[in-house]
């Protein structure tokens, strides 16, 4: 079909995209390095030399918004923004391909609508001078229009490269017709009042999410449409709320802990921990399943990223577990369950997010998160014992005391790291944001001097991957913050508070309703956007009905974790299947037993607040 005439321009477009990609990926990687250096220098200067760097937090904040936006661009170019694909995956190949193009067109529509307000916002910020560095705040705010501009370029390039021009035209017309229809419906929408919340925050979001539009852009389209079509709020205000959500300094822990997780895997620290646990339990019936539960508990205390946790553990354990007769479906089901089980273990990104949006102490959340994870580990272990009580281990050799001691000595630095991180936060050596840099420096030295596994060639891809995952998360937080602000301004939060505080049955019913709600939200939205949207609304209500905020945090995190990893909608389950290289259909049956075990553990945690708050300093 005229292949030669099309090939040249497409090749040129590929080159252009490659150059533009480097213009974003290299600075994004350098920004991750800069943040690590600045924050670690701040810790050393304050704690060792007792001379705080007054400019370090300000510079870190300026660079953080650039890192968030460039990371979002990298994620957009790679098509790695979080989205729900459960419905799309059931469509025919032709419909799937059509929805992919629609998703790009919808994202492009939001970016084009927000581009000028972002420029206006950056211009307005030029009149503000930063307190420590005494520079114009537009140096920071310019990240928004520039990042949006890059995403527009990549969206256009992706659409131009679409092979099926008829499909492209249909997608553009579909999105155009929907946008135009909403625009002409303004006179009808404005008088509807809070009914518009259902139309935009439920209807538009659901339509976009189930059609496979990335969650960040689904949220962005809904809140932008709501503000423009039903209120008199300038769109620039939305950009300001997005900026506020994305650049909260506590969230700088997200990219740093993601990078730390990748370092743990690359330096062999995760492998050393697993080897030690396997030497202890490998000869027990179901032993390697216990090792998987324990290893996920320990690694979660280091990386903070569920994908990084599972990617570090599965390749080490799965081959031996399969050799012992474990079914791939059961392995991926348990891997998913341990992903949900470890959501409360510090420094979980969800814990950090809760602290940033609700004001709950990060140190208290880090302290309160350890025991709930152990309770769920115990319920999972009970099910493993039942399922594998008849396992044949006649061919498995028991490790000798010498072998156990040797693996323990090798694993000791890796085993110490979670406790070093927690102690540094609780004892005030570093903040929850800064402590990750201590872990990074520790991991680099351990990799270079102890484990002698430090692949310098992997460093740049790891830094780019860190920026990519962080940008995807932070853009969701930005648009979700805009939605949460819209809900608050509409008066919905007051109505919700009145309804929830008026529920019969007091705290018990409030907790039960919250568990059901967050399990559903976790399966559809994932943990972080659900927390950003509903955390500021529900945490004050929890306090009003007498539920401790840390206890409530543990309940909602575990409920969201169960939703996140429960099929058919839980995207965490599909991530576990991808990491374990297992067909999702194989794990559907065995996972329900593990989900039931998790639910029992969650009920225990909810019923006994001491599990969450018993070790908090009164």
N, C-alpha and C positions, 0 to 999 in steps of 0.2 A: 504493500500500500504506500508506495513512494517512500520506502525506508530511508534511502540515501538523503533525500531532501529534508527529512525530519531529523536525521541523526546528528547533523552538524550543529544546528541550533541547540538541540538537547544536550550534546556534549559540552557546548559553550556554557549553557546554563548550569551544568554540573560543576564546571570549573569555577564559575562565579559563586555558586553556593559553597564550594569548598573553601574559597578564599574568605568569603564572609564568615564561614564557620570558624576559621582560624582567628579572625579578628575578634571573635567573641570568646572562643574556648581558651585561648592563651591568657587573655586578661582575667577570665574567670578563675583559672587555676592560680594565677599570681595573686589574686585577691584572697583566695583561701590561705595561701602561704603568709600574706601580709597580716591577715587577722590573727593567725597563730603566733607570729612573731610579736605583734603589738600587745596582745593579751598576756602572753608569757612574760614579756618584758615588764608589763605592769605588775604581775604577781611578784617577780623577783625584786623589782624596785621597792615595792611596798613592804613585802614580808622579810626580805633579806637585808635591804639597805635602809629600811624605814623612811623612804623618801618617795611618796606616791607620785606617779606621772599624771599631772592634772589633765593632760590633753589626751591620754590614751583612750579613754572611753569615748570621747567625742570623735576622734579619728576613726576608731573602730566602728562607730555608728554611721559615719559618712560612707566608709567603704562597704559597710554591710548592705546598704540599699543597692549599691552597684553590684555587689555579689548576688543579691537576691534577683535582680532584674536580668543580669547576664546569665545566671543559672536558669532562669525561666526561659530565656531565649534558646539556650542549649537544649533544654528539655523539649521546647517546641520544635526545634530542628530535627531532633531525634524521634519525635512523636512519643515522648515518654511522660507527658503530663498525665496525671491520674484520671482514669475514667472507668465507668462501669460497662463491661462488655458482655455481661451475662445474657442480655436480651439480643444484642447485635449478633452474638455468636450462634444463635439459633436461626438466624435468617439465611436465605440462600446466598451463594457467593456473589451473585449480581447485586442483591440488595445490600450485602455487607460492604461491597466496594462503593456503592452509591452513598451509604451512610458515612463512610470514611471521608468522602469529598464534602458531604453536607457538614460534617464536623469541622473541617478546615474552613469552610465558608462561614459557618456560625462564629468560629473564633475570630476570623478576619473581620466580620461585621462588628463584633465588640471592640476589637483593637482600633478600627477606624473611628468608631463613635467616641472612644475615650482619648484618642490621640491629641486633639486640640485642647480639651480640658486639662490634660497632663502638661502640655506646653504652658498653658495659662498658669497652672499651679507652680511650675518651676520658675516662671517669671515673677509671680507674687513672692515666692520665697527669696528672691534676690534682694529684697528690702530688709531681710533679717540677717543679722551678723551672729555667728556662733560665739559663745562666751569665752572659750579657752583659746581657740586658734585664731579668732577674729577674722574669719573669712565669710564670704557670702554663703548663705544656706542653699543657694541655687547650685553650688558645686555638688551638693548631695541630691537635691530634688531633680536635677537634670537626668539622673539615672532613669526616671520614669518615662519621659518622652523618648529618650534614646533607646531604651529597652523595648518599648512598644514599637518604635520604628523598625528595629531589627526583626521583631516577630512579624510585622506586616510584610517585610521583604521576603522572609522565609515562607510565609503563607502564600504570597503571590507566586514565588518560584515553584512551590509544591503544586499549586493549581495549574500553572502553565505546563508543567511536566506531566500532568495527567494525560494518559494515552487516549482515553475514550472521551473525545470532545463533546459528544452527545450527553454523556453522563455529567460532565462538568457543567454544561449549559443547564441541564435539569436541576442540578444542585444549586446553582446560582439563582435560578428563577424561583426555586422553592423557598430559599432563605429570603430572597428579595420580596416575595409575595407576603410571607409571614410578617416581616418587618414593616412593610407598607400597610398591611391590614391593621396592625397594632397602632400605627401612627394615625390612621384615619378614625380609629376608635376612641381617641382622646375624649371627645365630648360625652361619650357614653361611660367611659371609665371613671372620670373625675368625681361624679356624684356618688359612686359606689362606696366610698369610704374604706373601711378596713376589709371589706370583701375583696379589695384589690390585693391584699396580702395573700389570700388563697389563690387568686388568679396568677400572680407573678411568682411568689415564693414557694408555692406548691405546684401549680399547673405548669408554668414555664420551666421551672427547675426540673420537674419530673420528665417533661417532654424532652428537654435537652439531655439529661443524664441517661435516660433509657435509649435515646437515639445514638449514644456513644460520644456526645460532645464532652471534651475534658471538663472535669468538675469545676475547675477554676473559672473557665469561660461560661459555664452554665450559671454559676453564681453571679458572675459579672453581668451577663445579659439580663438576668432577672432583676437585680438591684438597679442597674442603669435604666431599664425600661420603666420600672416602678417609679423612680424619682422623676424622670423626664415626662412621663405620660400622665401621672396622677398627682404630682406635687409641683410646687414652684421652686424647689431646691435646685441651685445651679449644679451642673454635673461636676464642676471643679471640687465641690465638697466631697463627692464620692472618692475622687483621687486622693484627697487629704486623708480620708478614712483608710483607704488602701495603704497609703504611706505609713500611717500610724500602726496598722496591723502588721505590716511586713518588716518594719525597722525597729520593733521593740528589741532592746539590746539583749534581753533574756533569750530571745530566739536565736541569737548568734551561736548558742550551744548546738543548734540543729546541724549546721554544716561541720562543726568541729567534732561532734560525736560520730557523725557519719564517716568522716575521714578516719577517726580513731578505730572504728569498726573494721574498715578496710585494711588498716595497718595491722590489726590483730591477726587477721586472716593471712596477710602477706608475709608476716614475720615468723609464722609458725607457732605463735602463742596459743591459738585456738586448738591446733593439732596436739600440742603438748598437754593441755588440760584434758582433752578427750582421751588421750593415751593413758593418763594417770587414772581417770575414772574407769576406763575399760579394764585396767589391770586389777582394780579393786572388785569390780562387779561382773567381769566378762564370763565367769564360770557359773553364775547364778542363772536360774531359769528366768528368761526375759531380761537378763542382765544388761544387754546393750540398749534395751528400751529405757531402762532406768538411767543408763549413761546419757542417752539422748535428752531425757528430762533434766538431769543434773547439769549437763553441758549447756543447754539453752538457758538455764537459770544463771549460770556463771557468766556466759558470754553476753547475755542481755545486760548484766551489770556493767559491761564495758562499752558496748557499741551504741546502744540506744536506737538502733535501726533494725526492725524485724527482718527486712530482706537481707541485711548484712549478717544478722545472727544465723538465719537459716542457711545462707550460702557458705558460712564458715563451718557449720557442723555437718550438714548432710553429706557432702562429698567424702568426709572422713569416715563416717559411720555406716552409711548405706551399703557399700559393697560387702562388708563383713556380715552385716545383718541379713542381707539377701543370701549370702553363702550359708548361713545357718537356717535358712528356710523361711525367713519372714517374707510375707507377700508385699510387693511394692505398694499396693493400695493401703495396707495397714501402716506402712512406714510413713507415707505422705499424710495420712490421717493423723498420726501421732505428732508429726512435725508441725502440722497446722495447730493442733491442740496445745502444743508447748509454746507456739507463737502467741496464742491467746493467753496462756497461763502467765507468761513473763511480761505482760504489758505494764504491770505496776512496778517492776524492778528497776531501780535507778541505774543509769540516768535515762529512763524512757523519754522519748520525745513528747509523748502525750502528757507526762508529768510536767515537763518544762512548759508545754503549751498552756496547761491548766494554770500554772503559776503566773504566766504572763497575762492571761485574759481575766483571771478572777482575783488576783492579788494574794492568793494563798501562798504561804512561805514555801519556797522550793526545798529548803533544808528539811522542813517538816514532812513534805511529800516524799522526799528521798528516804527519810527514816521510816515513814509509815508504809512504804511500798514493799518492804522485804518479806514480812510475815504473810500477807495475803498470797504472794506468789508461792510460798512454801505450802500453804494450805491446799492450793490447787494442785501443786506437785504431788501432794499426798493422795488426793482423790484420783489423779491420773495413775499414780503408782499402784493403787488398789485395783484399778481396772486391768492394768498390765499384768499384775500377779494372777488375776483370775483368768485372763486370756491365755497366758503362757505357763500355767502351772504344770502342764504335761509336756513341755518342750524337751526334746532329746538332746542332751549335751554330752553324750558319750565320747564325741570326737573333739571336745574342747578341752584344752589343757589349762589348768589353774596356774595363775602367775605365782612365782615364788616370792617370799618376803624380800629377797634381794632385788628382783625385778620391780616390785611395787615401790621399794625405796628409791630405786634409780629413776623411775618415771616421776615420782613425787619431787625429787630434787630438780629434775629438768623442768617440771611444770610450776615450781614454786614462784618464780617471778610473774608468770601469767595468772596464777591463783591469787597472788597478792594485789594485783592491779585493781579489781573491783573495790577492795577494802581501802586501798590508798585513796581512790577517787571519793568514796563516801566520807572517809575521815577528813579529807581536805575541805569538803564543804561544811560538814557538821562542826568542825573545830575552827572554822573561820579563816583558814589559810587562803582560800580562794573562793570566789563566788561560783554559783552553778554554771555560769558562762565560762569563767576562766579555768575551772578545774579540768576541762577537757584538754587544755594545752599541757597540763602536767602529765596527763595520761599519754598524750601524743609524744612528748619528749621521752617519757619512760619507755614507751613501745619502740621508739627509734633506737634508743640505747640497747634495749633488750634484743632487738633484731640484729643490730650490728655486732654487739659484743658477746651475747650469750647464745642466741640461737643461730647466729651466722647465716641468717636468711633475710637478705634485704636486696630485693631486685630493683635497682635504680631505674631500669627501663619501664617499670610499672608505675612509677611515681606520678608522672604527668597524666596518664589515663585515670589514675585514682583520684587526682585532684579535680579533673574535669567531671568525673562521675559524681564526686562530692557536690560540686556546684550544680550539676544537673538535677540530682535528687532534691537538694535543698531548694533550688529555684521552684521546682514543681510543688513542693510543700508550702513554701512561703507565698507563692501567688494564690494558692487556695486560701491561706490565712488572710491575705490582703482583701480578696473579694468577699470572703465570709465575714470579715470585720465590717465591711460596708453593709452587708445584709443585716448583721446584728444591730448596727446603728440604725438602719431603716426600721427594723422591728421596734426598737426602743422609742424612736421618734413618733411612731404611729400610735403609741399607747398600748401596743400588744403585750409588752412585758408586764405592765401593771395589771392587765386583765388576766394574764397567765398566773401571776403571783396570787391574785385574789382567788382564782379557781383552785390552784394547787394547795394553798393554805386552808381552803375550805373543805378539802377532802375528808370524809369520815374515816375514823380509824387512826388518825394522827400520823406519827413518823413511819409506822410500819407500812401503811397503805401508800404513803408518799414514796418510800423506798421501792416498794413493789412496782408502782407505776413507772418510776424512773428506770428500773431494770428493764422492763418491757420496752419502754420508749427508746432507751439507748442501745438495746440489742438490735432493734429495727434500724435506728439511725446508723449504727456501726456497720450494718450490712449494706446500706445504700450509699452512705456518704464517706465511710471510713472515719477513724477516730478523730483526727485533728480538725477537719472542718465541722464535724458535729459539736465538738467541744467549743470551738470559737463561736459558733452560732448560738448554742444553748447554755454554755457555761455561765456567762454573765447574767443570764435570766434565772437559772435554776439554783445556783449556789446560794444567793441571798435567801431564796425561799427555804432551802434546806436548813440554813441557820435559824430562820424564823420558826420552823416547826420543831427545832431542837435536835437536828442531826449535825454532828461535828463535821466541819468542812473537809478535813483530811479523810475521815471515814467515808463521807459521801463521794469524795474523789476516787477512792479505791473501788467503790461499788460501781460507779458509772464507767470507769476505765475497764474493769473486768467485763461488764455487760457489753460494752462496745467491742472488746476483744473477741468475745464469743460471736457477736454478729459479724465482725470483720472476717473471721475464719470459718464461718458456717456456710456451706453451700445451700442453695444454688447462687446466691447473690454475693456472698462474701469474697471480695477480691483477694484477701490474704490467702484463701484456700488455693486459688489459681496460681498465685505467686509460689506457694509451697510446691505445687505440682510441677511448675516450670523448673524450679531449682532442683527437685528430685528427679526430673525427667520421667514423670509418671503421667499416664492418661488420667485426667480428672475423674472419669467415670469409674475407675478402679477404687478410688478412695471414698466414694459417696456412702457406701454401706457401712464400712468400719468407723467412719468419722462420727456417726451419731452416738455411738457408745461413749466416745471421748467427750463429745459436747455435753452429754448428760452428766458425766463425771465433773466437768468444769462447772456446770450449773449447780450441782450439789455443793461444790466448793464455794461458789459465789454466795449461795444461800447461807452457808456457815459464816462467811466473812461478814455478810449483811446482818446476821443475827447477833454476832458478838463484836461490838465496836472495839473492844480491847485489842483485837488482832491488828487493827489499823492504827490505833492511837496509844497503845499501852506503853510504848517506848518514847513517846514525845516528852520533851522537857516541859514540865508544868510551870 
